[in-house]
């Protein structure tokens, strides 16, 4: 139903969000997950490959006049800086022009920059296209997380988002194993092998681009932007496919919402909404992102340098160790993800952050005592990251579901950019020196900083995390376009709650 309000602003009443939430899991949802979620595998491949080839790039004959510290420090910082800039730029575009347009554009940017990284002939060229690769990946974070949350039913949203974000580590495993082959000079010359790793990333990205064409625009975004007929057709088509697959009629939707359609939302409105109306949630988002960004961008991605500096592990063998901790990183979200929808967001977010922080403090203590070798250090990191990875994934889930739909992509972009800039730009520049100094106390300090920030974020989550499990996005944060008292709720459905 729709009417026209003064000033030619359309007002519509629709059950589309409730119709999406009541869908049973189906092959269509798997299409969404594969089409959108697999880009995290590419990101994991990219970051891991660069960390593992740092030693090779610094060697004579690599084809680049670059040092290992520049790769793990400057190049890593530029990659993250590009991701932050890309998230902010494409995040705003995603909220204005739609999820589908932008998740196609951002993948294209990523592919082009990765291909040009593979043909680097000078350090400045390598640095430039590491920045642009990050620029595309940052845009992906904003476009993909917003689309996933708006297409996945509320009762599955937590575990799906957690596992998809955790799939980064499948790419990390692939990157680790790929670097072992690529760095084998018996197979490839020193100036060729590392280039092939980037080329493979391009090939995988092209495959994802083909699959992604089948993922639709978010019906929620279409509704707010005056394209309700298209949203209705899209949801009706999905319902028909799901009903045919399940062999039964779907239950009726239990609620409707009335909204004023808008072509765009001003940046001032977005800022006031996030930092005034939802101030506590903003503090939560910053805390979660800063904690995980320091742990991963500042310390974990320097793991190869720690192995070569303190344990004399050959550069060509670091991939084996990293593949092991990457497996722990993926198993955490995979095995714990369901609990975010059952046990609940607050308990799971706070406990994963606190547990990983405490365990990292223990690892730092053992490292300082000289009680660890390359294998036992790797085992310790694997246990720490089993919990930390689920927690880090929940940071993306949190900021993508606790703010109104019109601000969702921009909120993801903003918190990712600021939190990651704090830990992901300054972190590599500071910790590259600490972990490569050869001084045990310096590396212990790096571990302790990461552990302290994870614990602090866990304490913030214990008090401020939103109980969003199994709730509609419109219940967690009413759309800015919604009219007063617009959500019609059945007697069996809890009323919307706001913090």
Backbone torsions as a table, in degrees:
resi	resn	phi	psi	omega
1	UNK	NA	139.7	178.3
2	UNK	-145.1	149.2	175.1
3	UNK	-134.7	169.0	179.0
4	UNK	-112.1	122.1	-180.0
5	UNK	-88.8	167.9	177.1
6	UNK	-55.3	143.7	-178.7
7	UNK	81.6	15.1	177.1
8	UNK	60.9	29.3	175.5
9	UNK	-91.1	122.1	-178.3
10	UNK	-75.2	139.2	174.2
11	UNK	-119.9	123.7	-177.5
12	UNK	-125.3	150.0	172.1
13	UNK	-115.5	126.4	-171.6
14	UNK	-144.1	153.2	175.5
15	UNK	-109.0	11.6	-175.7
16	UNK	-55.1	-48.7	179.5
17	UNK	-58.6	-43.0	179.4
18	UNK	-66.8	-35.0	178.6
19	UNK	-66.0	-37.0	176.8
20	UNK	-68.7	-40.2	-177.1
21	UNK	-69.7	-28.7	-176.1
22	UNK	-88.8	0.3	179.4
23	UNK	-68.4	136.5	171.3
24	UNK	-73.1	158.6	-179.8
25	UNK	-63.9	138.3	-172.5
26	UNK	-147.9	177.3	176.7
27	UNK	-61.9	-32.0	178.9
28	UNK	-61.5	-40.2	178.2
29	UNK	-65.7	-35.2	176.3
30	UNK	-64.7	-35.0	176.2
31	UNK	-61.2	-42.3	178.2
32	UNK	-63.3	-46.5	-177.8
33	UNK	-62.3	-45.4	-178.8
34	UNK	-69.0	-43.2	-177.8
35	UNK	-66.7	-34.9	-176.3
36	UNK	-101.5	-39.1	-172.9
37	UNK	-74.3	-25.0	-173.9
38	UNK	-68.7	-14.1	179.2
39	UNK	-66.8	-24.5	176.9
40	UNK	-65.6	-30.7	176.1
41	UNK	-63.2	-40.7	177.6
42	UNK	-63.7	-41.6	179.4
43	UNK	-62.2	-44.2	177.9
44	UNK	-61.8	-39.7	177.4
45	UNK	-61.0	-46.6	-178.2
46	UNK	-59.4	-55.4	-174.1
47	UNK	-63.3	-42.3	-177.2
48	UNK	-68.8	-42.4	179.4
49	UNK	-58.5	-46.1	-178.3
50	UNK	-62.8	-41.1	178.3
51	UNK	-63.9	-39.3	-176.3
52	UNK	-79.8	-23.9	179.6
53	UNK	-94.0	4.1	-178.0
54	UNK	-55.9	-45.2	-179.6
55	UNK	-63.6	-39.8	-178.7
56	UNK	-68.0	-41.3	-179.6
57	UNK	-61.6	-30.0	-178.0
58	UNK	-82.9	-9.1	-178.7
59	UNK	-82.0	152.9	177.2
60	UNK	-64.1	135.0	179.9
61	UNK	96.9	0.2	-179.7
62	UNK	-74.6	-20.6	-177.7
63	UNK	95.4	-2.7	178.3
64	UNK	-131.4	133.3	175.3
65	UNK	-83.4	81.3	-171.3
66	UNK	-145.0	149.7	179.2
67	UNK	-101.9	162.3	178.8
68	UNK	-61.5	-40.4	179.4
69	UNK	-63.5	-34.1	178.1
70	UNK	-67.8	-34.7	179.5
71	UNK	-70.6	-49.8	-177.2
72	UNK	-79.7	-18.6	179.6
73	UNK	-102.3	-74.5	-175.6
74	UNK	-63.7	-49.7	-177.9
75	UNK	-64.0	-39.9	178.6
76	UNK	-65.0	-41.9	179.9
77	UNK	-65.3	-39.7	179.0
78	UNK	-67.4	-37.9	177.5
79	UNK	-60.5	-46.0	-179.4
80	UNK	-69.6	-38.8	176.8
81	UNK	-60.4	-42.2	176.3
82	UNK	-62.8	-39.6	178.8
83	UNK	-64.1	-39.7	179.1
84	UNK	-65.7	-46.2	179.7
85	UNK	-64.2	-42.1	179.7
86	UNK	-65.3	-38.6	178.8
87	UNK	-61.5	-45.3	-179.1
88	UNK	-66.5	-44.7	-177.9
89	UNK	-66.7	-53.8	-176.6
90	UNK	-74.7	-25.5	176.7
91	UNK	-60.5	-45.5	177.6
92	UNK	-64.1	-41.4	179.6
93	UNK	-65.7	-35.3	-179.0
94	UNK	-64.6	-42.4	178.0
95	UNK	-69.1	-28.0	-178.0
96	UNK	-86.5	-43.5	-170.1
97	UNK	-110.7	-2.5	175.0
98	UNK	110.3	154.0	-178.4
99	UNK	-70.2	-45.0	-172.9
100	UNK	-64.3	-46.9	179.6
101	UNK	-56.4	-43.8	-174.0
102	UNK	-76.9	-34.5	179.2
103	UNK	-75.2	-12.6	169.8
104	UNK	-82.1	-43.0	-179.3
105	UNK	-64.7	-45.4	-176.4
106	UNK	-65.1	-36.1	177.0
107	UNK	-66.9	-37.1	177.9
108	UNK	-63.9	-40.9	177.3
109	UNK	-61.5	-45.2	179.0
110	UNK	-59.1	-46.7	-177.8
111	UNK	-62.1	-45.8	-179.0
112	UNK	-62.6	-44.7	-178.2
113	UNK	-67.5	-37.3	179.0
114	UNK	-66.1	-42.6	178.4
115	UNK	-60.7	-40.5	-179.4
116	UNK	-73.9	-26.0	172.7
117	UNK	-64.1	-37.6	-177.7
118	UNK	-63.1	-24.5	-178.6
119	UNK	-105.0	23.5	-179.8
120	UNK	-57.1	133.9	179.2
121	UNK	-119.5	-7.0	-179.6
122	UNK	-150.1	158.7	-178.0
123	UNK	-63.1	-37.8	-178.6
124	UNK	-65.3	-36.3	177.2
125	UNK	-64.7	-44.7	179.3
126	UNK	-60.2	-46.6	-179.6
127	UNK	-63.4	-43.0	-178.5
128	UNK	-60.2	-46.4	-175.2
129	UNK	-83.7	-14.6	166.6
130	UNK	-68.0	-40.5	177.2
131	UNK	-61.2	-46.7	-176.8
132	UNK	-70.9	-31.3	173.8
133	UNK	-62.6	-46.0	175.9
134	UNK	-61.0	-36.2	179.0
135	UNK	-57.7	-44.1	178.1
136	UNK	-68.6	-41.8	-179.6
137	UNK	-64.7	-40.8	178.4
138	UNK	-59.8	-40.8	176.2
139	UNK	-63.9	-34.8	177.6
140	UNK	-61.0	-43.5	-178.5
141	UNK	-55.7	-45.7	-178.1
142	UNK	-68.6	-48.5	-175.5
143	UNK	-69.6	-40.9	-173.2
144	UNK	-74.7	-48.0	-178.3
145	UNK	-61.5	-39.7	179.2
146	UNK	-65.7	-41.7	-179.9
147	UNK	-66.3	-42.9	-179.0
148	UNK	-60.3	-49.2	-176.9
149	UNK	-64.2	-30.3	-178.1
150	UNK	-84.2	-11.6	-179.1
151	UNK	-107.7	-21.4	-175.9
152	UNK	-91.2	135.2	179.1
153	UNK	-57.2	147.8	-172.6
154	UNK	-59.5	-35.2	-176.9
155	UNK	-73.5	-15.1	177.9
156	UNK	-109.8	-7.3	-168.4
157	UNK	-59.6	-42.1	-176.6
158	UNK	-63.4	-53.9	-176.6
159	UNK	-66.0	-38.1	-179.9
160	UNK	-64.3	-46.3	-179.9
161	UNK	-64.1	-42.1	-179.7
162	UNK	-62.6	-47.2	-177.5
163	UNK	-68.6	-39.1	179.8
164	UNK	-63.2	-46.2	177.6
165	UNK	-64.7	-34.0	177.7
166	UNK	-71.7	-17.4	-179.7
167	UNK	-66.4	-11.5	169.8
168	UNK	-45.7	-37.3	-172.9
169	UNK	-79.7	-17.6	168.7
170	UNK	-64.6	-41.1	175.6
171	UNK	-64.7	-35.8	178.7
172	UNK	-64.5	-39.5	176.9
173	UNK	-63.1	-46.4	178.4
174	UNK	-61.0	-41.2	179.0
175	UNK	-64.0	-38.9	179.2
176	UNK	-64.3	-48.0	-179.2
177	UNK	-68.9	-36.9	178.3
178	UNK	-63.6	-39.1	-178.9
179	UNK	-66.1	-30.3	177.8
180	UNK	-61.9	-44.3	179.2
181	UNK	-70.9	-45.5	-175.2
182	UNK	-65.8	-31.0	-178.2
183	UNK	-87.9	0.3	177.6
184	UNK	-79.4	104.2	-177.2
185	UNK	-68.4	-11.5	173.6
186	UNK	-73.0	-20.0	179.0
187	UNK	-102.6	-42.1	-177.2
188	UNK	-134.0	143.2	174.5
189	UNK	-58.9	155.5	-176.2
190	UNK	-59.6	-28.8	-177.9
191	UNK	-94.9	7.6	-178.6
192	UNK	-116.7	-43.0	-173.1
193	UNK	-54.9	-46.5	-177.3
194	UNK	-66.6	-28.5	178.4
195	UNK	-69.5	-34.6	-179.1
196	UNK	-65.5	-29.8	178.9
197	UNK	-64.0	-40.4	177.3
198	UNK	-69.5	-37.4	179.6
199	UNK	-62.3	-38.0	178.1
200	UNK	-64.4	-37.2	176.5
201	UNK	-58.8	-37.7	178.2
202	UNK	-65.7	-43.2	-179.8
203	UNK	-61.7	-46.9	178.9
204	UNK	-62.5	-38.9	178.9
205	UNK	-63.6	-37.2	178.4
206	UNK	-65.6	-37.5	176.5
207	UNK	-63.4	-44.4	179.0
208	UNK	-62.5	-38.8	179.7
209	UNK	-59.7	-39.7	179.1
210	UNK	-65.9	-42.2	-179.9
211	UNK	-67.7	-38.9	-174.2
212	UNK	-65.5	-22.1	179.8
213	UNK	-59.4	-23.1	-177.3
214	UNK	-87.3	-5.1	179.9
215	UNK	-84.8	128.3	-175.0
216	UNK	-81.2	170.9	170.6
217	UNK	-68.0	155.2	177.2
218	UNK	-68.3	120.6	177.1
219	UNK	-60.0	-32.0	178.3
220	UNK	-63.0	-42.9	178.4
221	UNK	-65.3	-41.4	-179.9
222	UNK	-60.2	-41.9	-179.2
223	UNK	-58.0	-49.4	-174.6
224	UNK	-69.4	-26.6	-175.2
225	UNK	-100.7	27.6	170.4
226	UNK	78.7	19.6	-178.5
227	UNK	-122.0	49.1	-174.9
228	UNK	-66.0	-32.4	179.4
229	UNK	-63.8	-40.9	177.7
230	UNK	-65.6	-40.0	178.3
231	UNK	-63.2	-43.0	179.8
232	UNK	-63.0	-44.2	179.2
233	UNK	-63.1	-41.8	-178.1
234	UNK	-63.4	-47.9	-178.3
235	UNK	-67.2	-38.3	177.9
236	UNK	-62.0	-40.1	178.6
237	UNK	-64.6	-43.2	178.6
238	UNK	-63.9	-43.2	179.5
239	UNK	-60.3	-39.9	179.2
240	UNK	-63.1	-43.7	179.9
241	UNK	-65.4	-43.6	-177.9
242	UNK	-67.6	-42.2	179.3
243	UNK	-62.5	-40.2	178.5
244	UNK	-65.7	-39.2	179.8
245	UNK	-66.5	-41.6	-176.6
246	UNK	-83.8	-16.5	179.2
247	UNK	72.3	25.2	179.3
248	UNK	-153.1	158.8	177.9
249	UNK	-72.8	148.9	179.1
250	UNK	-83.7	147.1	177.0
251	UNK	-66.3	156.2	179.2
252	UNK	-69.7	148.8	175.2
253	UNK	-67.9	145.6	-172.1
254	UNK	-101.7	6.7	-179.2
255	UNK	-159.7	161.6	174.8
256	UNK	-132.0	163.0	177.1
257	UNK	-137.9	142.4	178.9
258	UNK	-109.1	129.2	-176.5
259	UNK	-134.8	150.6	167.5
260	UNK	-87.7	119.4	179.9
261	UNK	-73.4	143.9	179.4
262	UNK	-135.5	144.8	176.0
263	UNK	-78.0	-32.7	179.3
264	UNK	-157.0	160.4	178.1
265	UNK	-117.3	127.9	-178.5
266	UNK	-65.0	150.1	-179.1
267	UNK	-63.5	-34.2	178.1
268	UNK	-62.0	-40.1	177.8
269	UNK	-64.1	-41.7	178.7
270	UNK	-60.9	-48.0	-178.0
271	UNK	-62.2	-43.9	179.9
272	UNK	-64.7	-37.8	-179.5
273	UNK	-64.4	-49.4	-175.3
274	UNK	-70.2	-43.3	-170.3
275	UNK	-100.8	-5.0	176.4
276	UNK	-116.4	-58.7	-177.6
277	UNK	-67.8	-36.5	-177.4
278	UNK	-119.5	49.5	-174.7
279	UNK	-62.1	-43.7	-179.1
280	UNK	-63.5	-38.4	177.8
281	UNK	-68.5	-32.4	176.7
282	UNK	-64.6	-43.4	177.0
283	UNK	-60.7	-42.2	178.2
284	UNK	-60.4	-47.9	-178.6
285	UNK	-60.3	-45.6	178.8
286	UNK	-60.7	-45.0	-177.1
287	UNK	-61.3	-46.6	-178.6
288	UNK	-64.2	-42.3	-177.5
289	UNK	-71.4	-39.7	179.9
290	UNK	-65.9	-42.7	179.6
291	UNK	-60.4	-51.5	-177.5
292	UNK	-71.0	-30.9	-179.3
293	UNK	-66.8	-40.8	177.7
294	UNK	-66.3	-42.7	-177.7
295	UNK	-61.7	-45.2	-175.1
296	UNK	-86.7	-56.5	-175.0
297	UNK	-70.1	-30.5	-175.0
298	UNK	-89.6	-30.9	-171.3
299	UNK	-120.5	-55.0	-172.9
300	UNK	-57.7	-42.3	-176.3
301	UNK	-76.8	0.8	169.9
302	UNK	-102.7	12.8	-176.5
303	UNK	-59.9	-40.1	179.3
304	UNK	-60.7	-39.5	179.1
305	UNK	-65.9	-36.0	178.1
306	UNK	-64.1	-43.5	-179.5
307	UNK	-62.9	-44.0	-178.6
308	UNK	-72.9	-33.6	-176.6
309	UNK	-76.4	-44.6	-172.2
310	UNK	-99.8	-22.5	-174.6
311	UNK	-123.7	6.8	176.9
312	UNK	54.6	34.1	175.4
313	UNK	-73.6	128.3	179.6
314	UNK	-59.1	144.7	-179.7
315	UNK	-53.3	-39.6	-176.4
316	UNK	-70.3	-12.6	-177.6
317	UNK	-103.7	-7.7	-176.5
318	UNK	-62.6	-25.9	-179.8
319	UNK	-60.7	-34.1	178.9
320	UNK	-62.3	-44.4	-178.8
321	UNK	-67.2	-42.1	-177.9
322	UNK	-68.9	-33.7	177.2
323	UNK	-61.0	-34.7	-179.3
324	UNK	-67.8	-47.9	-179.7
325	UNK	-71.9	-27.1	176.2
326	UNK	-66.3	-35.5	177.1
327	UNK	-63.4	-41.1	176.5
328	UNK	-62.4	-38.8	178.3
329	UNK	-62.0	-39.5	-178.8
330	UNK	-77.3	-37.1	-178.7
331	UNK	-64.4	-31.5	178.7
332	UNK	-57.4	-60.4	177.3
333	UNK	-60.6	-37.0	-177.5
334	UNK	-63.9	-44.3	-175.5
335	UNK	-87.9	-28.0	-177.5
336	UNK	-97.3	-14.9	-173.2
337	UNK	-55.3	-42.2	-178.1
338	UNK	-60.3	-31.4	-176.6
339	UNK	-67.5	-22.9	177.7
340	UNK	-68.5	-22.8	176.7
341	UNK	-95.1	-19.2	-176.3
342	UNK	-106.0	-61.3	177.3
343	UNK	-65.1	-39.2	176.0
344	UNK	121.2	157.3	-176.1
345	UNK	-64.8	-49.5	-171.4
346	UNK	-60.9	-49.3	-178.8
347	UNK	-63.7	-44.9	-174.6
348	UNK	-72.1	-41.6	-179.6
349	UNK	-64.3	-50.4	-177.7
350	UNK	-64.2	-41.1	-176.7
351	UNK	-70.2	-38.3	179.2
352	UNK	-67.7	-38.6	177.0
353	UNK	-66.7	-47.0	-177.6
354	UNK	-66.6	-43.7	179.9
355	UNK	-61.6	-45.6	-179.3
356	UNK	-64.9	-37.8	178.3
357	UNK	-64.6	-46.6	-180.0
358	UNK	-63.2	-43.5	179.3
359	UNK	-64.9	-33.1	177.5
360	UNK	-71.2	-36.0	173.2
361	UNK	-58.8	-42.4	177.5
362	UNK	-63.3	-39.5	177.6
363	UNK	-63.5	-41.8	178.3
364	UNK	-61.1	-40.7	179.4
365	UNK	-63.8	-45.4	178.9
366	UNK	-65.3	-38.7	178.3
367	UNK	-64.0	-41.1	-179.8
368	UNK	-65.2	-34.5	179.2
369	UNK	-76.7	-10.1	-176.4
370	UNK	76.4	23.0	-176.0
371	UNK	-86.9	-3.4	-174.5
372	UNK	-114.4	146.5	167.8
373	UNK	-113.7	-173.1	-175.7
374	UNK	-59.3	-39.2	-177.3
375	UNK	-72.5	-48.8	-177.3
376	UNK	-69.2	-32.3	174.5
377	UNK	-63.0	-41.3	179.3
378	UNK	-64.1	-39.2	177.9
379	UNK	-63.9	-43.8	178.1
380	UNK	-59.6	-45.4	179.7
381	UNK	-63.8	-36.3	-179.5
382	UNK	-62.2	-42.1	179.4
383	UNK	-67.9	-44.8	178.8
384	UNK	-57.2	-46.2	-172.6
385	UNK	-79.2	-16.8	172.8
386	UNK	-56.8	-44.5	179.0
387	UNK	-83.8	-40.1	-176.4
388	UNK	-63.5	-35.8	-177.8
389	UNK	-66.6	-42.1	176.6
390	UNK	-63.5	-39.6	177.7
391	UNK	-65.2	-44.8	-179.9
392	UNK	-62.4	-40.1	177.7
393	UNK	-63.4	-34.3	-179.7
394	UNK	-69.0	-21.4	175.8
395	UNK	-63.6	-44.1	178.1
396	UNK	-66.3	-41.9	177.3
397	UNK	-59.2	-44.8	-175.4
398	UNK	-60.9	-53.4	-175.1
399	UNK	-73.3	-15.4	178.7
400	UNK	-88.0	-10.8	-177.2
401	UNK	-121.2	-10.4	-172.8
402	UNK	-102.0	5.9	176.9
403	UNK	-121.2	156.6	-177.9
404	UNK	-56.8	152.4	-173.7
405	UNK	-56.2	-38.4	-176.8
406	UNK	-65.8	-19.8	-177.5
407	UNK	-108.3	0.9	-167.0
408	UNK	-59.3	-55.1	-177.3
409	UNK	-63.0	-39.6	180.0
410	UNK	-68.5	-36.6	177.9
411	UNK	-64.8	-45.0	176.5
412	UNK	-57.0	-47.3	-177.9
413	UNK	-61.8	-44.4	-175.2
414	UNK	-66.1	-48.3	-178.3
415	UNK	-69.6	-38.5	175.7
416	UNK	-60.8	-46.3	-175.7
417	UNK	-65.2	-47.9	-177.2
418	UNK	-71.7	-43.8	179.2
419	UNK	-65.5	-42.9	-178.0
420	UNK	-72.3	-33.1	177.0
421	UNK	-62.5	-39.3	179.9
422	UNK	-65.0	-46.0	-177.3
423	UNK	-96.6	-26.1	-171.5
424	UNK	-95.6	-21.4	176.9
425	UNK	-98.5	-54.1	179.2
426	UNK	-68.5	-35.5	-177.4
427	UNK	-56.0	-59.0	-179.9
428	UNK	-58.0	-37.2	-179.4
429	UNK	-65.7	-38.5	179.9
430	UNK	-78.9	-50.2	-171.5
431	UNK	-77.1	-21.1	174.8
432	UNK	-59.9	-38.6	178.6
433	UNK	-71.7	-40.0	-178.4
434	UNK	-65.7	-46.6	-174.5
435	UNK	-78.5	-18.5	-179.8
436	UNK	-102.7	1.5	-177.1
437	UNK	-71.4	-22.2	-176.7
438	UNK	83.2	0.8	178.6
439	UNK	-97.9	121.6	-176.5
440	UNK	-57.9	-42.4	-177.1
441	UNK	-61.0	-34.1	179.4
442	UNK	-65.2	-44.3	-179.7
443	UNK	-69.8	-37.0	175.6
444	UNK	-59.3	-42.8	178.1
445	UNK	-60.8	-41.3	178.2
446	UNK	-60.6	-45.0	177.7
447	UNK	-60.1	-43.8	-175.6
448	UNK	-67.6	-36.4	177.3
449	UNK	-63.6	-47.2	178.5
450	UNK	-60.8	-42.6	-179.4
451	UNK	-65.3	-42.0	-179.1
452	UNK	-63.0	-41.6	-179.7
453	UNK	-69.5	-35.1	176.4
454	UNK	-65.5	-42.2	178.8
455	UNK	-64.6	-42.0	179.5
456	UNK	-61.1	-43.5	178.5
457	UNK	-64.4	-36.0	177.7
458	UNK	-63.7	-38.4	177.9
459	UNK	-67.2	-39.6	176.2
460	UNK	-61.1	-44.1	-179.3
461	UNK	-64.3	-34.4	179.8
462	UNK	-59.9	-30.3	-178.8
463	UNK	-99.2	-31.4	-169.6
464	UNK	-113.5	-11.9	-176.8
465	UNK	-58.3	142.3	-177.0
466	UNK	-90.9	135.3	178.1
467	UNK	-80.2	82.8	-173.5
468	UNK	-99.7	-1.2	-175.4
469	UNK	-61.0	131.9	175.6
470	UNK	59.6	22.8	178.0
471	UNK	-110.8	145.2	176.5
472	UNK	-62.3	147.3	176.5
473	UNK	-57.4	-35.5	-179.3
474	UNK	-71.1	-22.6	174.7
475	UNK	-79.3	-37.9	-177.8
476	UNK	-68.5	-42.1	178.5
477	UNK	-148.5	108.9	-177.3
478	UNK	-62.8	133.6	178.3
479	UNK	-55.3	144.8	177.6
480	UNK	-61.1	-28.7	-178.5
481	UNK	-81.0	-8.5	-177.8
482	UNK	-71.7	140.9	176.8
483	UNK	-79.0	165.0	-179.0
484	UNK	-61.0	135.2	176.9
485	UNK	52.9	47.5	-174.3
486	UNK	-89.3	-25.5	-173.1
487	UNK	-81.4	118.5	179.2
488	UNK	-93.8	118.3	-170.8
489	UNK	-115.7	139.2	176.3
490	UNK	-73.4	164.1	-176.6
491	UNK	-63.4	-26.6	-176.8
492	UNK	-86.1	-4.3	-175.0
493	UNK	-104.7	130.6	179.8
494	UNK	-64.4	146.1	177.6
495	UNK	-67.9	152.6	176.9
496	UNK	-59.7	142.4	177.5
497	UNK	-123.0	145.6	-179.5
498	UNK	-132.0	146.2	175.8
499	UNK	-104.0	NA	NA
